[in-house]
């Protein structure tokens, strides 16, 4: 029951989630009618791109400031750590 001990609390939490989904569905319908699909889509794309750039910047600065291996780019250091993790996980099975 999603970590909630009481069944009644779990039901109420599910009801609140459903209610919030319903309300924001109505908000979405209103926005589509008021602003239009094209502007909403372009705004969504701009928001996605902005978030993507921020995440990439965070990864870049994290690996630039915390580089343990001075050789290679930040991406190769990051990718190498992920590959080592996968190889270690596979050999420990």
TORDRENKE-938796 format. One line per 5 residues: their letters; for each residue x, y, z of C-alpha. Coordinates in Angstrom, 3 decimals, decimal comma, always signed. Each point is the difference from the previous one (the first is absolute). Layout:
A) X Y Z  ...
***
This chain:
XXXXX) +0,000 +0,000 +0,000  +2,712 +2,467 -1,027  +1,651 +0,179 +3,409  -3,111 +1,205 +1,836  -0,993 -2,194 +2,911
XXXXX) -3,690 +0,925 +0,092  -2,215 -1,117 -2,876  -2,333 +2,939 +0,585  +2,851 +2,522 -0,308  +1,138 -1,692 -3,215
XXXXX) -3,495 +0,350 -1,465  -0,168 +3,690 +0,952  +3,428 +0,647 -1,493  -1,103 -1,647 -3,239  -3,169 +2,132 +0,007
XXXXX) +2,009 +3,205 +0,493  +2,302 -0,993 -2,862  -2,985 -0,671 -2,271  -1,577 +3,341 +0,959  +3,192 +1,935 -0,738
XXXXX) +0,295 -1,778 -3,363  -3,609 +0,932 -0,801  +0,491 +3,664 +0,921  +3,171 +0,367 -2,056  -1,643 -1,758 -2,947
XXXXX) -2,607 +2,759 +0,060  +2,766 +2,616 +0,253  +1,705 -1,600 -3,012  -3,232 +0,070 -2,015  -0,506 +3,653 +0,885
XXXXX) +3,571 +0,854 -1,019  -0,364 -1,760 -3,347  -3,150 +1,984 -0,730  +1,437 +3,283 +1,243  +3,589 -0,108 -1,334
XXXXX) -0,045 -2,648 -2,733  +1,823 -3,233 -0,655  +2,842 +1,515 -2,009  +1,046 +2,507 +2,674  -0,287 -2,619 +2,741
XXXXX) +2,119 -2,433 -2,007  +2,665 +2,615 -0,713  +0,002 +1,012 +3,677  +0,398 -3,637 +1,026  +2,891 -0,460 -2,400
XXXXX) +1,695 +3,129 +1,347  -0,438 -1,228 +3,567  +1,349 -3,439 -0,885  +3,019 +1,491 -1,763  +0,713 +2,336 +2,917
XXXXX) -0,136 -2,907 +2,461  +2,197 -2,124 -2,238  +2,659 +2,726 -0,214  -0,056 +0,441 +3,792  +0,439 -3,744 +0,608
XXXXX) +2,853 -0,202 -2,517  +1,626 +3,045 +1,602  -0,287 -1,621 +3,417  +1,585 -3,224 -1,245  +2,758 +1,945 -1,735
XXXXX) +0,885 +2,116 +3,035  -0,243 -2,953 +2,377  +2,475 -2,015 -2,038  +2,209 +2,990 -0,723  +0,331 +0,927 +3,664
XXXXX) +0,182 -3,580 +1,337  +2,227 -1,545 -2,634  +2,209 -2,717 +1,443  +1,523 -1,097 -3,282  +1,636 +3,016 -1,673
XXXXX) -0,004 -1,723 -3,389  -3,000 -0,051 -2,300  -3,096 +2,120 -0,241  -2,648 +0,284 +2,702  -2,311 -2,181 -2,082
XXXXX) +2,531 -2,796 -0,412  +0,696 +0,077 +3,751  -3,743 -0,170 +0,724  -0,636 -2,722 -2,573  +2,999 -2,007 +1,215
XXXXX) -1,336 +0,043 +3,562  -3,393 -1,249 -1,214  +1,574 -2,791 -2,058  +2,163 -1,058 +2,967  -3,116 -0,101 +2,178
XXXXX) -1,864 -2,160 -2,519  +2,936 -2,376 -0,462  +0,448 -0,326 +3,766  -3,722 -0,665 +0,460  +0,044 -2,688 -2,707
XXX) +3,031 -1,793 +1,434  -1,432 -0,031 +3,524  -3,138 -1,899 -1,007
***
